[in-house]
Amino acid sequence: MSALALSVLLSFVSAVAYAGGAVVQERVADTCSGERFAPLRRPGWWAALGLNGLGGVLHVVALAFGPLSLVQPLGALTIVFALPLAALFVGRKAGATAWRGAVMATAGLAGLLALVGASDAGSLGPAQRTALALVTGGAIVALMVAARAAHRHPAVRSVLLATGAGAAFGMSSVFTKTVAVDWSAGAGLAGLPSLAVIAVLSAAGVFLSQSAYRDGGLAAPLATLTVVNPVLAAVVGIVLFGETFRHGTTGTVLALGCAVVTCGGLILLTTERLGGPADRKTPADTGRVPGARWPVDPAAPVLTSVDAEPVPEGDDGDPRSLPDVPLCA
């Protein structure tokens, strides 16, 4: 098997692992809503972490055998695999709109990044790595602050957190590719600071995505993460690694068209949240009033102040001056 074919195979398996981890993460977040640090006590959360770790390891090996411009777009298959996995294992059915959005986002993203021309393997200098790490960290912190300010708008908060997670995972892939090139060139321990950056970015991506799934379900956050991750990595590849669009001006126009298709798919995915029997029930669904001991029959008449009979007044207009009435005849 050639190195390129091995890279493609590993990327496929990595996407399946990431999709499984995303589905489990969203399910745990859904059942632990409002409970701080509760996911850490759930075996499912650790299973999701293991699937994400497996996907990450396979992704690293794929980057070692294939170019960044090939491995990253294959990561967009995560959302395509996540939809059937969610329907199969947790009963969350995806409608036609979600499927159209997934296909559009994946096709547009794959077309966009397929137009990025491959270049010779290159690494980043110490100054470039430091600047890239600082800029990435600042952008993630800014997105977290914006998400905190948007706490009254769960959908907006979810997309902001997912954008931060996508940025963290995308830049982690860039540093991973750099370390792989360094090791292939026999750099030895020179890549240790980059490994620390990879660990921090990966952890930030996991926890940001967990928060995004809690606020926005599975479809919109996963779509945002899936798009931001490879697009950001491709931009870095073009700017810092010297990669360009193929076919000159024609390739640039086609890339812009693919970007429009990707955005359209993301919008479709955002407008339809995956639903199923696992969805949480509200007090209105259960007929239970908060604080009540038993469910309330919605068909039962409710006595309001309008229905109550007025209290008669005495001769001087004061209800307290009513004549005494004997308790018994």
N, C-alpha and C positions, 0 to 999 in steps of 0.2 A: 504494500500500500504506500502510495506517495505521501510526502509530507503535507501537500495541499489537501488530499482526500482525508487524511487523518485529522487535519484541522477542522474540516467541515463536519466530520462525524462527531468529534468532541464538542463542537459548537451546538449541534443538534441535541446531544444528551444534556449539555449544560443548560440549554433553554428549557428542557423538560423539568430538570431539577429546580430551576428558578421558578417555573410556573407552579409546581407542586408546593414549594415553600411559600409562594405568595398566597395561594388558596388557603393553606393552613393558617398563615399569619392573619389573614382577614377574618377567618372563622373565629380564631382566638380573640381577636380584637372586638368582634361583634358580641361575644359572650362575656367579655370583661369590661364592658363600657362603664366608665365612671369609677372603676376600681384601680387605684394607682398601684403599680408594680404587681398587679394580679397576674398578668401574663407570665411573669417569671416563675410562678408556682404551677403553671400548667405544663404537663409533659408535651402537649401539642406544640407549644411555642418552641421548646427545645428541639423538637423534631423538625419544625420549620427552619430553625437556625442550622440544623445539620444539613438539610436539603440546600439551603443557600450556600453553606460552606462547600458542599460537594459541587454545586454549580460554579462556585468561584474557583475551585481547584481545577476543574475541567476547562474553565475559561482561560486560566493562566497557561495551562499546557497547550491549549489551542492557539493562544497568542505566540507561544514559543515556536510553533510549527507554521503559522500562517500570518499574513499581513494584517495590520489593524483595520484596514479598509474592507477586509473580507469578514473577519471574525465579528466585528461590532454589528454589522447589519443582520447577521444571523441571530444575534441576541433579540431582535425584534420578534422572533418567532415565539418568545415567551408568552405574549398575550394570546396568540393563537392557540397554544397548548393549554393556557389557563382556562379558557372558556369551557372546553369539554371536560376538563378535570373538575371544575367547579360544579358542573351539571351532574357528573357521575358520582362524586364522593360526598358533596354536601347539599345536593338537591337544588342548587341555584341555577335556574334556567335562564339562558340568554335569548333575548328576542331577536327578531330579524334585523332590527336597527343596530343592535350591538354587534351582530355578526358582520353586517356590512361595514360598520366602523372598523372592526378588527382587520378585515380584509383590506380596506382602503389604507389604513395606517401602516400595515405591514408591507403592502405592495409599494406604496409611495416611499416608505423609508428604505426598503431594499433597493428600489430603483435609484433613489438619491445617492445612497452610499456605494452602489455598484458603479456609478459614474466617476467615483473618486479613483484616479489613477494610482496604481501601486508604485512605490518608490523603494530605493535601497534602504535596508535596515539602518536606522540611525538612532543615536541617543541624545539626551539633553545634557547640557553642561550644568555645573553646580549652581550658577547664578540663575539659569532658566528654571531649574527645579525649585529653587527657593521662591522665586517670584510666582511661579505657578501654584505652589502650595499656599502661599499667602493670599493670592487672589481668590483661589477656590475656597479657602477657609472664610474669608471675608464675605463672599457671596452667599455661602451657606448660612452664616450667622444672620446676614441681612434677611434672607428668606424666612428664617425661624422667627425673627422679630416681627416681620410682616404677618406671618401666620398667627402669632400671638395677638397682634392687633386686630385680626379678623376672626376672633373667637366666636363672634355672633353669626358668622356666615360659614357654616361647616364645609360647604362645597368649595368655597374660595380657600379656606384654610387647608383643606385636603390637597388641592392642586399645588399650593405653595410648598407644602411639606414634601409632596411627591417630586416637585421640581428640584428641591434641595437634595432629595435622595438620589434622583437621576444624575445630578451634578457630581455628587460624591462617588457614585459607582462609575460614572464615565471617566472622571479624573483618576480614579483608582486603576482603571484599565490602562490609561496613558502611562502612569508610573510603573505598572506591571510590565508593559511592553518595554519600557526603558531598562528596567532591571534585567529582563530576559536578554536584551541585546548586550548589556554589560557583562552578564555571566557568560554568554557565548563568546565574548571577546576576552575572557579570562580576567575580568576586573576584580574578582575576589570579593573582599569585604567592603568595597567602595559603595555598594548599593544598600548598606544597612540603613542609612537615614531614609532612603526611599521606601524601604520595607516598613519602617515606622509610619511613614505617611500613608502607605497603603492600608495598614492596619487601622489607623484612625479614620480614614475615609470610609472604609468598609463598615466599621462599627456605626459610624454616623448614618450611613445609608440604610442599614438594617433598622435602626431605631426611628429614623424619620419616616421610612416606609410603613412601619408598624403604626405610627401615629396617623399617617395619611389614610390607611385602611380603616382605622377606627372611626374617622370622621366622614369618609366618603365612599365606603363600600370597597368593591374590588375593581370595577371597570375603569372609572375615571382616573384614580391614582396610578393603577398599573399601566394604563395607556400613556399617561404623562411621563412616568418613569421610563417606560420603554422607548419613548421618542427622545426624551432629553438625553438619556445616557449615550446612545451611539452618535447622535447628532453633535453633541459637545465633543466627543472623542474625535469625530471626523474633522471638526473645525480645528482642533488642536493639531491633528495630523496635517492638515493643509497649511496652517500658519507656521508650525514649528518643524515639521518633518518634511516640508516641501512637496506634499502631495497636491495634485491638481486635478481638475475635472477632465475627463477624456473627451476627445472629439472637439476640442476648442470651444468656439462660440455655440455651436449646436449642443454640445454636452452641457454647457452652462444653462441654456434655455430649458433643456430637458430636466436638469436638476431642479430648477425653479418650479417647473410643473409638478415634479414628484413631491416637492415640499408642500405645494398647495394641496395635493391629494392627501398627504399625511395629516395636514391640519384639518381637512374635512373629516377624515376618519376619527380624529381625536374629538372633534365636536360631536359627532354621532355617538361615540362611546360615552361622552360626558352627559348626554341628554337621556340616556337609559341606564339606570342602575340595575344590576343583576338582582333578581328577586327569587324567593323560594320559601319553603316551609320553615326555614331556620330564621327567618326575619323576626325581630323582636316585636312583641305585641305591646300596644299602648293601652292606657287605662280605658280609652273609648272602645277598643277591641274586646276587652275582657269584661266590660260592664262593671268594673270595680272603681269606686271613687277613692282617691288617695286618703288614707286614714280610716276608711270604713272597714268594718269587720266582715262584711259579706258583700257579694256583688249586688248591684242595684239593677232592678228590672227597668229597662229603658221605656217599656210601655206603661209603667205605673204612673198614675197622675201625681203631679208634684204640687204641693200646697205652697203658694206664694203669698206675699203680702197683699196682692191684689184680690186673691180669692178669699182671704180671711174676712169675717164679718167685723165691722167697726164696733168699738166699745161704746155703749150708750153713755151720754153725759148726764149729769144731774141738773137741777134747776139753775144753778149758777154757772153751768158750763164746765164744771170740774168733775171728771170721772170719779174722784175720791169722795164726792158728796152724795153718792147714790144712797137711797134708803136701805136700811138693813133688811135682809131677806132671811126669814127663819130657815134653818137647815132641815127641819122636818115639820110636817103639818100637825 
